Amino acid sequence: MSLGDRIRSHVRDNPTGMVHDLLFAVAWVAFVTVLTSTVFTSAPRWAYYLFMLAGIPAYFGFFISLEIAKEQQAARD
């Protein structure tokens, strides 16, 4: 199986998850860019990269808390 076939198969099996991942990444990069260009204008360049790196735990924290909220909502219904 070629790499292209594997990618198409993965996208076909996980379409909404990949869209959520992409939307989160775009929103996080936009947030960090706006934050470092308006609020922290005199911050060193490494602070920008540190904010970008903070997107990894933010991503997992957001989606884990979303799953917990969904489970709690389902338990209440």
PQR file with spaces between the fields and no chain letter, atoms N, CA, C, O and H, PARSE charges and radii, in Angstrom:
ATOM       1  N    MET     1       0.848   -1.169    0.000 -0.4000 1.5000
ATOM       2  CA   MET     1       0.000    0.000    0.000 -0.0000 2.0000
ATOM       3  C    MET     1       0.898    1.238    0.000  0.5500 1.7000
ATOM       4  O    MET     1       1.810    1.352    0.819 -0.5500 1.4000
ATOM       5  N    SER     2       0.635    2.151   -0.914 -0.4000 1.5000
ATOM       6  CA   SER     2       1.464    3.349   -1.020 -0.0000 2.0000
ATOM       7  C    SER     2       1.107    4.348    0.081  0.5500 1.7000
ATOM       8  O    SER     2       0.082    4.222    0.752 -0.5500 1.4000
ATOM       9  H    SER     2      -0.106    2.058   -1.579  0.4000 1.0000
ATOM      10  N    LEU     3       1.956    5.316    0.243 -0.4000 1.5000
ATOM      11  CA   LEU     3       1.739    6.341    1.262 -0.0000 2.0000
ATOM      12  C    LEU     3       0.460    7.124    0.979  0.5500 1.7000
ATOM      13  O    LEU     3      -0.295    7.436    1.900 -0.5500 1.4000
ATOM      14  H    LEU     3       2.788    5.419   -0.301  0.4000 1.0000
ATOM      15  N    GLY     4       0.219    7.436   -0.275 -0.4000 1.5000
ATOM      16  CA   GLY     4      -0.999    8.153   -0.653 -0.0000 2.0000
ATOM      17  C    GLY     4      -2.254    7.377   -0.304  0.5500 1.7000
ATOM      18  O    GLY     4      -3.234    7.950    0.171 -0.5500 1.4000
ATOM      19  H    GLY     4       0.832    7.182   -1.023  0.4000 1.0000
ATOM      20  N    ASP     5      -2.224    6.068   -0.539 -0.4000 1.5000
ATOM      21  CA   ASP     5      -3.371    5.229   -0.199 -0.0000 2.0000
ATOM      22  C    ASP     5      -3.590    5.183    1.310  0.5500 1.7000
ATOM      23  O    ASP     5      -4.726    5.217    1.781 -0.5500 1.4000
ATOM      24  H    ASP     5      -1.427    5.602   -0.925  0.4000 1.0000
ATOM      25  N    ARG     6      -2.500    5.107    2.061 -0.4000 1.5000
ATOM      26  CA   ARG     6      -2.619    5.079    3.522 -0.0000 2.0000
ATOM      27  C    ARG     6      -3.187    6.387    4.058  0.5500 1.7000
ATOM      28  O    ARG     6      -4.005    6.377    4.977 -0.5500 1.4000
ATOM      29  H    ARG     6      -1.576    5.079    1.678  0.4000 1.0000
ATOM      30  N    ILE     7      -2.759    7.507    3.491 -0.4000 1.5000
ATOM      31  CA   ILE     7      -3.270    8.816    3.923 -0.0000 2.0000
ATOM      32  C    ILE     7      -4.746    8.939    3.591  0.5500 1.7000
ATOM      33  O    ILE     7      -5.537    9.377    4.426 -0.5500 1.4000
ATOM      34  H    ILE     7      -2.094    7.515    2.744  0.4000 1.0000
ATOM      35  N    ARG     8      -5.128    8.553    2.369 -0.4000 1.5000
ATOM      36  CA   ARG     8      -6.543    8.617    1.982 -0.0000 2.0000
ATOM      37  C    ARG     8      -7.395    7.730    2.885  0.5500 1.7000
ATOM      38  O    ARG     8      -8.496    8.115    3.277 -0.5500 1.4000
ATOM      39  H    ARG     8      -4.486    8.197    1.690  0.4000 1.0000
ATOM      40  N    SER     9      -6.897    6.566    3.208 -0.4000 1.5000
ATOM      41  CA   SER     9      -7.624    5.652    4.080 -0.0000 2.0000
ATOM      42  C    SER     9      -7.778    6.249    5.480  0.5500 1.7000
ATOM      43  O    SER     9      -8.844    6.156    6.088 -0.5500 1.4000
ATOM      44  H    SER     9      -6.002    6.253    2.890  0.4000 1.0000
ATOM      45  N    HIS    10      -6.725    6.851    5.978 -0.4000 1.5000
ATOM      46  CA   HIS    10      -6.780    7.462    7.312 -0.0000 2.0000
ATOM      47  C    HIS    10      -7.771    8.624    7.346  0.5500 1.7000
ATOM      48  O    HIS    10      -8.549    8.754    8.291 -0.5500 1.4000
ATOM      49  H    HIS    10      -5.858    6.927    5.484  0.4000 1.0000
ATOM      50  N    VAL    11      -7.741    9.462    6.318 -0.4000 1.5000
ATOM      51  CA   VAL    11      -8.669   10.597    6.254 -0.0000 2.0000
ATOM      52  C    VAL    11     -10.104   10.099    6.123  0.5500 1.7000
ATOM      53  O    VAL    11     -11.013   10.664    6.731 -0.5500 1.4000
ATOM      54  H    VAL    11      -7.109    9.356    5.551  0.4000 1.0000
ATOM      55  N    ARG    12     -10.311    9.066    5.348 -0.4000 1.5000
ATOM      56  CA   ARG    12     -11.647    8.512    5.167 -0.0000 2.0000
ATOM      57  C    ARG    12     -12.185    7.928    6.473  0.5500 1.7000
ATOM      58  O    ARG    12     -13.384    8.013    6.741 -0.5500 1.4000
ATOM      59  H    ARG    12      -9.573    8.607    4.854  0.4000 1.0000
ATOM      60  N    ASP    13     -11.310    7.337    7.285 -0.4000 1.5000
ATOM      61  CA   ASP    13     -11.731    6.732    8.554 -0.0000 2.0000
ATOM      62  C    ASP    13     -11.921    7.762    9.668  0.5500 1.7000
ATOM      63  O    ASP    13     -12.679    7.509   10.604 -0.5500 1.4000
ATOM      64  H    ASP    13     -10.337    7.267    7.068  0.4000 1.0000
ATOM      65  N    ASN    14     -11.249    8.920    9.590 -0.4000 1.5000
ATOM      66  CA   ASN    14     -11.287    9.912   10.665 -0.0000 2.0000
ATOM      67  C    ASN    14     -11.553   11.324   10.143  0.5500 1.7000
ATOM      68  O    ASN    14     -10.753   12.220   10.411 -0.5500 1.4000
ATOM      69  H    ASN    14     -10.633    9.125    8.829  0.4000 1.0000
ATOM      70  N    PRO    15     -12.625   11.555    9.423 -0.5600 1.5000
ATOM      71  CA   PRO    15     -12.793   12.881    8.817  0.2800 2.0000
ATOM      72  C    PRO    15     -13.052   13.996    9.834  0.5500 1.7000
ATOM      73  O    PRO    15     -12.455   15.068    9.729 -0.5500 1.4000
ATOM      74  N    THR    16     -13.923   13.767   10.807 -0.4000 1.5000
ATOM      75  CA   THR    16     -14.241   14.859   11.739 -0.0000 2.0000
ATOM      76  C    THR    16     -13.107   15.121   12.703  0.5500 1.7000
ATOM      77  O    THR    16     -12.861   16.275   13.056 -0.5500 1.4000
ATOM      78  H    THR    16     -14.408   12.896   10.893  0.4000 1.0000
ATOM      79  N    GLY    17     -12.412   14.096   13.136 -0.4000 1.5000
ATOM      80  CA   GLY    17     -11.290   14.295   14.040 -0.0000 2.0000
ATOM      81  C    GLY    17     -10.193   15.131   13.409  0.5500 1.7000
ATOM      82  O    GLY    17      -9.593   15.978   14.071 -0.5500 1.4000
ATOM      83  H    GLY    17     -12.611   13.159   12.849  0.4000 1.0000
ATOM      84  N    MET    18      -9.935   14.901   12.155 -0.4000 1.5000
ATOM      85  CA   MET    18      -8.888   15.659   11.470 -0.0000 2.0000
ATOM      86  C    MET    18      -9.312   17.102   11.258  0.5500 1.7000
ATOM      87  O    MET    18      -8.480   18.007   11.316 -0.5500 1.4000
ATOM      88  H    MET    18     -10.423   14.213   11.617  0.4000 1.0000
ATOM      89  N    VAL    19     -10.591   17.325   11.014 -0.4000 1.5000
ATOM      90  CA   VAL    19     -11.088   18.697   10.867 -0.0000 2.0000
ATOM      91  C    VAL    19     -10.969   19.432   12.197  0.5500 1.7000
ATOM      92  O    VAL    19     -10.552   20.590   12.227 -0.5500 1.4000
ATOM      93  H    VAL    19     -11.267   16.590   10.967  0.4000 1.0000
ATOM      94  N    HIS    20     -11.331   18.774   13.296 -0.4000 1.5000
ATOM      95  CA   HIS    20     -11.206   19.401   14.621 -0.0000 2.0000
ATOM      96  C    HIS    20      -9.753   19.722   14.927  0.5500 1.7000
ATOM      97  O    HIS    20      -9.450   20.793   15.454 -0.5500 1.4000
ATOM      98  H    HIS    20     -11.670   17.834   13.272  0.4000 1.0000
ATOM      99  N    ASP    21      -8.856   18.806   14.603 -0.4000 1.5000
ATOM     100  CA   ASP    21      -7.430   19.038   14.820 -0.0000 2.0000
ATOM     101  C    ASP    21      -6.949   20.256   14.039  0.5500 1.7000
ATOM     102  O    ASP    21      -6.228   21.100   14.571 -0.5500 1.4000
ATOM     103  H    ASP    21      -9.102   17.936   14.175  0.4000 1.0000
ATOM     104  N    LEU    22      -7.348   20.338   12.791 -0.4000 1.5000
ATOM     105  CA   LEU    22      -6.933   21.447   11.944 -0.0000 2.0000
ATOM     106  C    LEU    22      -7.493   22.768   12.463  0.5500 1.7000
ATOM     107  O    LEU    22      -6.777   23.768   12.517 -0.5500 1.4000
ATOM     108  H    LEU    22      -7.934   19.652   12.359  0.4000 1.0000
ATOM     109  N    LEU    23      -8.760   22.775   12.842 -0.4000 1.5000
ATOM     110  CA   LEU    23      -9.369   24.005   13.358 -0.0000 2.0000
ATOM     111  C    LEU    23      -8.698   24.462   14.649  0.5500 1.7000
ATOM     112  O    LEU    23      -8.461   25.655   14.838 -0.5500 1.4000
ATOM     113  H    LEU    23      -9.341   21.962   12.798  0.4000 1.0000
ATOM     114  N    PHE    24      -8.392   23.525   15.532 -0.4000 1.5000
ATOM     115  CA   PHE    24      -7.708   23.885   16.765 -0.0000 2.0000
ATOM     116  C    PHE    24      -6.332   24.463   16.457  0.5500 1.7000
ATOM     117  O    PHE    24      -5.941   25.474   17.041 -0.5500 1.4000
ATOM     118  H    PHE    24      -8.585   22.555   15.379  0.4000 1.0000
ATOM     119  N    ALA    25      -5.601   23.839   15.553 -0.4000 1.5000
ATOM     120  CA   ALA    25      -4.256   24.313   15.209 -0.0000 2.0000
ATOM     121  C    ALA    25      -4.300   25.712   14.612  0.5500 1.7000
ATOM     122  O    ALA    25      -3.492   26.566   14.976 -0.5500 1.4000
ATOM     123  H    ALA    25      -5.919   23.018   15.078  0.4000 1.0000
ATOM     124  N    VAL    26      -5.224   25.953   13.712 -0.4000 1.5000
ATOM     125  CA   VAL    26      -5.337   27.273   13.091 -0.0000 2.0000
ATOM     126  C    VAL    26      -5.720   28.320   14.144  0.5500 1.7000
ATOM     127  O    VAL    26      -5.151   29.411   14.173 -0.5500 1.4000
ATOM     128  H    VAL    26      -5.881   25.260   13.416  0.4000 1.0000
ATOM     129  N    ALA    27      -6.679   27.985   15.002 -0.4000 1.5000
ATOM     130  CA   ALA    27      -7.103   28.926   16.046 -0.0000 2.0000
ATOM     131  C    ALA    27      -5.958   29.206   17.020  0.5500 1.7000
ATOM     132  O    ALA    27      -5.757   30.351   17.427 -0.5500 1.4000
ATOM     133  H    ALA    27      -7.140   27.098   14.979  0.4000 1.0000
ATOM     134  N    TRP    28      -5.206   28.167   17.396 -0.4000 1.5000
ATOM     135  CA   TRP    28      -4.103   28.367   18.347 -0.0000 2.0000
ATOM     136  C    TRP    28      -3.004   29.237   17.747  0.5500 1.7000
ATOM     137  O    TRP    28      -2.503   30.145   18.412 -0.5500 1.4000
ATOM     138  H    TRP    28      -5.369   27.237   17.066  0.4000 1.0000
ATOM     139  N    VAL    29      -2.630   28.974   16.514 -0.4000 1.5000
ATOM     140  CA   VAL    29      -1.588   29.772   15.869 -0.0000 2.0000
ATOM     141  C    VAL    29      -2.052   31.224   15.719  0.5500 1.7000
ATOM     142  O    VAL    29      -1.269   32.148   15.936 -0.5500 1.4000
ATOM     143  H    VAL    29      -3.037   28.238   15.975  0.4000 1.0000
ATOM     144  N    ALA    30      -3.307   31.427   15.354 -0.4000 1.5000
ATOM     145  CA   ALA    30      -3.830   32.788   15.234 -0.0000 2.0000
ATOM     146  C    ALA    30      -3.837   33.484   16.593  0.5500 1.7000
ATOM     147  O    ALA    30      -3.462   34.652   16.694 -0.5500 1.4000
ATOM     148  H    ALA    30      -3.944   30.676   15.178  0.4000 1.0000
ATOM     149  N    PHE    31      -4.260   32.777   17.632 -0.4000 1.5000
ATOM     150  CA   PHE    31      -4.295   33.337   18.986 -0.0000 2.0000
ATOM     151  C    PHE    31      -2.899   33.743   19.445  0.5500 1.7000
ATOM     152  O    PHE    31      -2.710   34.849   19.952 -0.5500 1.4000
ATOM     153  H    PHE    31      -4.565   31.828   17.550  0.4000 1.0000
ATOM     154  N    VAL    32      -1.933   32.866   19.272 -0.4000 1.5000
ATOM     155  CA   VAL    32      -0.560   33.151   19.710 -0.0000 2.0000
ATOM     156  C    VAL    32       0.031   34.293   18.893  0.5500 1.7000
ATOM     157  O    VAL    32       0.722   35.152   19.441 -0.5500 1.4000
ATOM     158  H    VAL    32      -2.087   31.968   18.860  0.4000 1.0000
ATOM     159  N    THR    33      -0.230   34.311   17.606 -0.4000 1.5000
ATOM     160  CA   THR    33       0.300   35.376   16.760 -0.0000 2.0000
ATOM     161  C    THR    33      -0.265   36.731   17.158  0.5500 1.7000
ATOM     162  O    THR    33       0.473   37.711   17.257 -0.5500 1.4000
ATOM     163  H    THR    33      -0.792   33.614   17.161  0.4000 1.0000
ATOM     164  N    VAL    34      -1.566   36.787   17.384 -0.4000 1.5000
ATOM     165  CA   VAL    34      -2.191   38.045   17.816 -0.0000 2.0000
ATOM     166  C    VAL    34      -1.673   38.440   19.191  0.5500 1.7000
ATOM     167  O    VAL    34      -1.367   39.609   19.427 -0.5500 1.4000
ATOM     168  H    VAL    34      -2.166   35.991   17.303  0.4000 1.0000
ATOM     169  N    LEU    35      -1.574   37.489   20.087 -0.4000 1.5000
ATOM     170  CA   LEU    35      -1.109   37.762   21.447 -0.0000 2.0000
ATOM     171  C    LEU    35       0.315   38.311   21.453  0.5500 1.7000
ATOM     172  O    LEU    35       0.601   39.282   22.153 -0.5500 1.4000
ATOM     173  H    LEU    35      -1.822   36.540   19.895  0.4000 1.0000
ATOM     174  N    THR    36       1.193   37.708   20.692 -0.4000 1.5000
ATOM     175  CA   THR    36       2.597   38.151   20.703 -0.0000 2.0000
ATOM     176  C    THR    36       2.819   39.415   19.867  0.5500 1.7000
ATOM     177  O    THR    36       3.816   40.112   20.061 -0.5500 1.4000
ATOM     178  H    THR    36       0.960   36.920   20.122  0.4000 1.0000
ATOM     179  N    SER    37       1.918   39.716   18.954 -0.4000 1.5000
ATOM     180  CA   SER    37       2.111   40.925   18.151 -0.0000 2.0000
ATOM     181  C    SER    37       1.367   42.127   18.713  0.5500 1.7000
ATOM     182  O    SER    37       1.611   43.251   18.273 -0.5500 1.4000
ATOM     183  H    SER    37       1.108   39.150   18.796  0.4000 1.0000
ATOM     184  N    THR    38       0.459   41.926   19.679 -0.4000 1.5000
ATOM     185  CA   THR    38      -0.272   43.061   20.246 -0.0000 2.0000
ATOM     186  C    THR    38       0.005   43.255   21.733  0.5500 1.7000
ATOM     187  O    THR    38       0.250   44.379   22.171 -0.5500 1.4000
ATOM     188  H    THR    38       0.261   41.013   20.036  0.4000 1.0000
ATOM     189  N    VAL    39      -0.028   42.192   22.506 -0.4000 1.5000
ATOM     190  CA   VAL    39       0.137   42.312   23.953 -0.0000 2.0000
ATOM     191  C    VAL    39       1.597   42.227   24.355  0.5500 1.7000
ATOM     192  O    VAL    39       2.088   43.071   25.105 -0.5500 1.4000
ATOM     193  H    VAL    39      -0.227   41.278   22.150  0.4000 1.0000
ATOM     194  N    PHE    40       2.287   41.224   23.866 -0.4000 1.5000
ATOM     195  CA   PHE    40       3.688   40.993   24.231 -0.0000 2.0000
ATOM     196  C    PHE    40       4.622   41.419   23.099  0.5500 1.7000
ATOM     197  O    PHE    40       5.395   40.608   22.590 -0.5500 1.4000
ATOM     198  H    PHE    40       1.888   40.538   23.257  0.4000 1.0000
ATOM     199  N    THR    41       4.550   42.671   22.716 -0.4000 1.5000
ATOM     200  CA   THR    41       5.331   43.139   21.571 -0.0000 2.0000
ATOM     201  C    THR    41       6.825   43.159   21.836  0.5500 1.7000
ATOM     202  O    THR    41       7.617   43.002   20.907 -0.5500 1.4000
ATOM     203  H    THR    41       3.922   43.330   23.130  0.4000 1.0000
ATOM     204  N    SER    42       7.224   43.350   23.082 -0.4000 1.5000
ATOM     205  CA   SER    42       8.661   43.411   23.378 -0.0000 2.0000
ATOM     206  C    SER    42       9.215   42.083   23.891  0.5500 1.7000
ATOM     207  O    SER    42      10.364   42.019   24.330 -0.5500 1.4000
ATOM     208  H    SER    42       6.581   43.478   23.837  0.4000 1.0000
ATOM     209  N    ALA    43       8.415   41.036   23.840 -0.4000 1.5000
ATOM     210  CA   ALA    43       8.860   39.722   24.317 -0.0000 2.0000
ATOM     211  C    ALA    43       9.905   39.153   23.362  0.5500 1.7000
ATOM     212  O    ALA    43       9.872   39.422   22.161 -0.5500 1.4000
ATOM     213  H    ALA    43       7.482   41.088   23.483  0.4000 1.0000
ATOM     214  N    PRO    44      10.827   38.370   23.903 -0.5600 1.5000
ATOM     215  CA   PRO    44      11.829   37.746   23.019  0.2800 2.0000
ATOM     216  C    PRO    44      11.185   36.693   22.113  0.5500 1.7000
ATOM     217  O    PRO    44      10.086   36.208   22.380 -0.5500 1.4000
ATOM     218  N    ARG    45      11.878   36.365   21.066 -0.4000 1.5000
ATOM     219  CA   ARG    45      11.350   35.421   20.073 -0.0000 2.0000
ATOM     220  C    ARG    45      11.073   34.045   20.681  0.5500 1.7000
ATOM     221  O    ARG    45      10.126   33.372   20.277 -0.5500 1.4000
ATOM     222  H    ARG    45      12.771   36.760   20.849  0.4000 1.0000
ATOM     223  N    TRP    46      11.888   33.624   21.646 -0.4000 1.5000
ATOM     224  CA   TRP    46      11.690   32.310   22.256 -0.0000 2.0000
ATOM     225  C    TRP    46      10.350   32.234   22.980  0.5500 1.7000
ATOM     226  O    TRP    46       9.807   31.141   23.141 -0.5500 1.4000
ATOM     227  H    TRP    46      12.658   34.171   21.975  0.4000 1.0000
ATOM     228  N    ALA    47       9.801   33.370   23.423 -0.4000 1.5000
ATOM     229  CA   ALA    47       8.492   33.367   24.088 -0.0000 2.0000
ATOM     230  C    ALA    47       7.399   32.963   23.090  0.5500 1.7000
ATOM     231  O    ALA    47       6.460   32.249   23.442 -0.5500 1.4000
ATOM     232  H    ALA    47      10.242   34.258   23.292  0.4000 1.0000
ATOM     233  N    TYR    48       7.530   33.421   21.862 -0.4000 1.5000
ATOM     234  CA   TYR    48       6.588   33.031   20.807 -0.0000 2.0000
ATOM     235  C    TYR    48       6.595   31.517   20.625  0.5500 1.7000
ATOM     236  O    TYR    48       5.542   30.883   20.555 -0.5500 1.4000
ATOM     237  H    TYR    48       8.293   34.001   21.576  0.4000 1.0000
ATOM     238  N    TYR    49       7.791   30.950   20.549 -0.4000 1.5000
ATOM     239  CA   TYR    49       7.899   29.505   20.367 -0.0000 2.0000
ATOM     240  C    TYR    49       7.417   28.748   21.602  0.5500 1.7000
ATOM     241  O    TYR    49       6.874   27.650   21.485 -0.5500 1.4000
ATOM     242  H    TYR    49       8.646   31.465   20.606  0.4000 1.0000
ATOM     243  N    LEU    50       7.611   29.323   22.768 -0.4000 1.5000
ATOM     244  CA   LEU    50       7.117   28.703   23.993 -0.0000 2.0000
ATOM     245  C    LEU    50       5.591   28.683   24.010  0.5500 1.7000
ATOM     246  O    LEU    50       4.985   27.689   24.411 -0.5500 1.4000
ATOM     247  H    LEU    50       8.052   30.215   22.863  0.4000 1.0000
ATOM     248  N    PHE    51       4.969   29.783   23.573 -0.4000 1.5000
ATOM     249  CA   PHE    51       3.509   29.813   23.460 -0.0000 2.0000
ATOM     250  C    PHE    51       3.019   28.773   22.448  0.5500 1.7000
ATOM     251  O    PHE    51       2.013   28.101   22.675 -0.5500 1.4000
ATOM     252  H    PHE    51       5.462   30.590   23.248  0.4000 1.0000
ATOM     253  N    MET    52       3.735   28.650   21.341 -0.4000 1.5000
ATOM     254  CA   MET    52       3.353   27.646   20.345 -0.0000 2.0000
ATOM     255  C    MET    52       3.464   26.239   20.925  0.5500 1.7000
ATOM     256  O    MET    52       2.593   25.399   20.697 -0.5500 1.4000
ATOM     257  H    MET    52       4.552   29.196   21.157  0.4000 1.0000
ATOM     258  N    LEU    53       4.519   25.989   21.662 -0.4000 1.5000
ATOM     259  CA   LEU    53       4.714   24.681   22.288 -0.0000 2.0000
ATOM     260  C    LEU    53       3.627   24.402   23.323  0.5500 1.7000
ATOM     261  O    LEU    53       3.244   23.249   23.520 -0.5500 1.4000
ATOM     262  H    LEU    53       5.226   26.671   21.846  0.4000 1.0000
ATOM     263  N    ALA    54       3.138   25.427   23.973 -0.4000 1.5000
ATOM     264  CA   ALA    54       2.068   25.264   24.957 -0.0000 2.0000
ATOM     265  C    ALA    54       0.769   24.800   24.301  0.5500 1.7000
ATOM     266  O    ALA    54      -0.148   24.362   24.995 -0.5500 1.4000
ATOM     267  H    ALA    54       3.449   26.363   23.812  0.4000 1.0000
ATOM     268  N    GLY    55       0.682   24.890   22.998 -0.4000 1.5000
ATOM     269  CA   GLY    55      -0.494   24.414   22.278 -0.0000 2.0000
ATOM     270  C    GLY    55      -0.684   22.914   22.376  0.5500 1.7000
ATOM     271  O    GLY    55      -1.806   22.424   22.248 -0.5500 1.4000
ATOM     272  H    GLY    55       1.428   25.246   22.434  0.4000 1.0000
ATOM     273  N    ILE    56       0.387   22.180   22.601 -0.4000 1.5000
ATOM     274  CA   ILE    56       0.280   20.719   22.698 -0.0000 2.0000
ATOM     275  C    ILE    56      -0.512   20.311   23.934  0.5500 1.7000
ATOM     276  O    ILE    56      -1.498   19.587   23.797 -0.5500 1.4000
ATOM     277  H    ILE    56       1.299   22.578   22.706  0.4000 1.0000
ATOM     278  N    PRO    57      -0.124   20.746   25.143 -0.5600 1.5000
ATOM     279  CA   PRO    57      -0.961   20.389   26.305  0.2800 2.0000
ATOM     280  C    PRO    57      -2.334   21.052   26.255  0.5500 1.7000
ATOM     281  O    PRO    57      -3.309   20.501   26.766 -0.5500 1.4000
ATOM     282  N    ALA    58      -2.415   22.235   25.639 -0.4000 1.5000
ATOM     283  CA   ALA    58      -3.716   22.888   25.511 -0.0000 2.0000
ATOM     284  C    ALA    58      -4.664   22.057   24.645  0.5500 1.7000
ATOM     285  O    ALA    58      -5.851   21.937   24.948 -0.5500 1.4000
ATOM     286  H    ALA    58      -1.624   22.682   25.224  0.4000 1.0000
ATOM     287  N    TYR    59      -4.134   21.492   23.577 -0.4000 1.5000
ATOM     288  CA   TYR    59      -4.929   20.642   22.689 -0.0000 2.0000
ATOM     289  C    TYR    59      -5.477   19.432   23.442  0.5500 1.7000
ATOM     290  O    TYR    59      -6.676   19.156   23.410 -0.5500 1.4000
ATOM     291  H    TYR    59      -3.169   21.589   23.330  0.4000 1.0000
ATOM     292  N    PHE    60      -4.587   18.719   24.116 -0.4000 1.5000
ATOM     293  CA   PHE    60      -5.025   17.525   24.823 -0.0000 2.0000
ATOM     294  C    PHE    60      -5.953   17.874   25.980  0.5500 1.7000
ATOM     295  O    PHE    60      -6.936   17.173   26.217 -0.5500 1.4000
ATOM     296  H    PHE    60      -3.613   18.943   24.142  0.4000 1.0000
ATOM     297  N    GLY    61      -5.653   18.947   26.700 -0.4000 1.5000
ATOM     298  CA   GLY    61      -6.528   19.372   27.791 -0.0000 2.0000
ATOM     299  C    GLY    61      -7.911   19.735   27.298  0.5500 1.7000
ATOM     300  O    GLY    61      -8.907   19.376   27.926 -0.5500 1.4000
ATOM     301  H    GLY    61      -4.854   19.517   26.507  0.4000 1.0000
ATOM     302  N    PHE    62      -7.989   20.439   26.185 -0.4000 1.5000
ATOM     303  CA   PHE    62      -9.287   20.837   25.640 -0.0000 2.0000
ATOM     304  C    PHE    62     -10.109   19.632   25.228  0.5500 1.7000
ATOM     305  O    PHE    62     -11.279   19.528   25.595 -0.5500 1.4000
ATOM     306  H    PHE    62      -7.180   20.731   25.675  0.4000 1.0000
ATOM     307  N    PHE    63      -9.517   18.720   24.473 -0.4000 1.5000
ATOM     308  CA   PHE    63     -10.294   17.596   23.974 -0.0000 2.0000
ATOM     309  C    PHE    63     -10.594   16.553   25.050  0.5500 1.7000
ATOM     310  O    PHE    63     -11.622   15.878   24.980 -0.5500 1.4000
ATOM     311  H    PHE    63      -8.566   18.804   24.175  0.4000 1.0000
ATOM     312  N    ILE    64      -9.723   16.412   26.035 -0.4000 1.5000
ATOM     313  CA   ILE    64     -10.033   15.513   27.150 -0.0000 2.0000
ATOM     314  C    ILE    64     -11.175   16.075   27.975  0.5500 1.7000
ATOM     315  O    ILE    64     -12.086   15.339   28.355 -0.5500 1.4000
ATOM     316  H    ILE    64      -8.888   16.960   26.092  0.4000 1.0000
ATOM     317  N    SER    65     -11.137   17.378   28.257 -0.4000 1.5000
ATOM     318  CA   SER    65     -12.238   17.977   29.022 -0.0000 2.0000
ATOM     319  C    SER    65     -13.540   17.950   28.227  0.5500 1.7000
ATOM     320  O    SER    65     -14.618   17.840   28.811 -0.5500 1.4000
ATOM     321  H    SER    65     -10.397   17.975   27.948  0.4000 1.0000
ATOM     322  N    LEU    66     -13.455   18.047   26.926 -0.4000 1.5000
ATOM     323  CA   LEU    66     -14.658   17.945   26.090 -0.0000 2.0000
ATOM     324  C    LEU    66     -15.266   16.551   26.180  0.5500 1.7000
ATOM     325  O    LEU    66     -16.486   16.410   26.265 -0.5500 1.4000
ATOM     326  H    LEU    66     -12.579   18.137   26.451  0.4000 1.0000
ATOM     327  N    GLU    67     -14.431   15.530   26.161 -0.4000 1.5000
ATOM     328  CA   GLU    67     -14.913   14.152   26.310 -0.0000 2.0000
ATOM     329  C    GLU    67     -15.555   13.932   27.680  0.5500 1.7000
ATOM     330  O    GLU    67     -16.602   13.292   27.783 -0.5500 1.4000
ATOM     331  H    GLU    67     -13.440   15.644   26.092  0.4000 1.0000
ATOM     332  N    ILE    68     -14.931   14.459   28.721 -0.4000 1.5000
ATOM     333  CA   ILE    68     -15.494   14.329   30.074 -0.0000 2.0000
ATOM     334  C    ILE    68     -16.846   15.022   30.152  0.5500 1.7000
ATOM     335  O    ILE    68     -17.783   14.487   30.746 -0.5500 1.4000
ATOM     336  H    ILE    68     -14.081   14.979   28.637  0.4000 1.0000
ATOM     337  N    ALA    69     -16.956   16.192   29.564 -0.4000 1.5000
ATOM     338  CA   ALA    69     -18.228   16.923   29.572 -0.0000 2.0000
ATOM     339  C    ALA    69     -19.305   16.147   28.810  0.5500 1.7000
ATOM     340  O    ALA    69     -20.460   16.111   29.234 -0.5500 1.4000
ATOM     341  H    ALA    69     -16.196   16.626   29.081  0.4000 1.0000
ATOM     342  N    LYS    70     -18.932   15.530   27.691 -0.4000 1.5000
ATOM     343  CA   LYS    70     -19.889   14.737   26.920 -0.0000 2.0000
ATOM     344  C    LYS    70     -20.365   13.529   27.724  0.5500 1.7000
ATOM     345  O    LYS    70     -21.549   13.194   27.710 -0.5500 1.4000
ATOM     346  H    LYS    70     -17.994   15.559   27.346  0.4000 1.0000
ATOM     347  N    GLU    71     -19.439   12.881   28.420 -0.4000 1.5000
ATOM     348  CA   GLU    71     -19.809   11.724   29.236 -0.0000 2.0000
ATOM     349  C    GLU    71     -20.722   12.128   30.384  0.5500 1.7000
ATOM     350  O    GLU    71     -21.679   11.415   30.688 -0.5500 1.4000
ATOM     351  H    GLU    71     -18.477   13.153   28.432  0.4000 1.0000
ATOM     352  N    GLN    72     -20.446   13.253   31.024 -0.4000 1.5000
ATOM     353  CA   GLN    72     -21.296   13.727   32.106 -0.0000 2.0000
ATOM     354  C    GLN    72     -22.666   14.114   31.597  0.5500 1.7000
ATOM     355  O    GLN    72     -23.670   13.861   32.264 -0.5500 1.4000
ATOM     356  H    GLN    72     -19.669   13.831   30.777  0.4000 1.0000
ATOM     357  N    GLN    73     -22.725   14.720   30.431 -0.4000 1.5000
ATOM     358  CA   GLN    73     -24.015   15.084   29.841 -0.0000 2.0000
ATOM     359  C    GLN    73     -24.814   13.839   29.506  0.5500 1.7000
ATOM     360  O    GLN    73     -26.025   13.809   29.725 -0.5500 1.4000
ATOM     361  H    GLN    73     -21.910   14.926   29.889  0.4000 1.0000
ATOM     362  N    ALA    74     -24.158   12.805   28.976 -0.4000 1.5000
ATOM     363  CA   ALA    74     -24.843   11.565   28.636 -0.0000 2.0000
ATOM     364  C    ALA    74     -25.334   10.855   29.901  0.5500 1.7000
ATOM     365  O    ALA    74     -26.394   10.228   29.885 -0.5500 1.4000
ATOM     366  H    ALA    74     -23.175   12.830   28.798  0.4000 1.0000
ATOM     367  N    ALA    75     -24.578   10.949   30.989 -0.4000 1.5000
ATOM     368  CA   ALA    75     -24.987   10.322   32.243 -0.0000 2.0000
ATOM     369  C    ALA    75     -26.207   11.017   32.840  0.5500 1.7000
ATOM     370  O    ALA    75     -27.039   10.370   33.476 -0.5500 1.4000
ATOM     371  H    ALA    75     -23.717   11.458   31.002  0.4000 1.0000
ATOM     372  N    ARG    76     -26.319   12.315   32.642 -0.4000 1.5000
ATOM     373  CA   ARG    76     -27.471   13.074   33.156 -0.0000 2.0000
ATOM     374  C    ARG    76     -28.734   12.794   32.355  0.5500 1.7000
ATOM     375  O    ARG    76     -29.840   12.855   32.892 -0.5500 1.4000
ATOM     376  H    ARG    76     -25.643   12.841   32.125  0.4000 1.0000
ATOM     377  N    ASP    77     -28.575   12.490   31.083 -0.4000 1.5000
ATOM     378  CA   ASP    77     -29.766   12.257   30.218 -0.0000 2.0000
ATOM     379  C    ASP    77     -30.321   10.871   30.335  0.5500 1.7000
ATOM     380  O    ASP    77     -31.306   10.542   29.674 -0.5500 1.4000
ATOM     381  H    ASP    77     -27.676   12.441   30.647  0.4000 1.0000
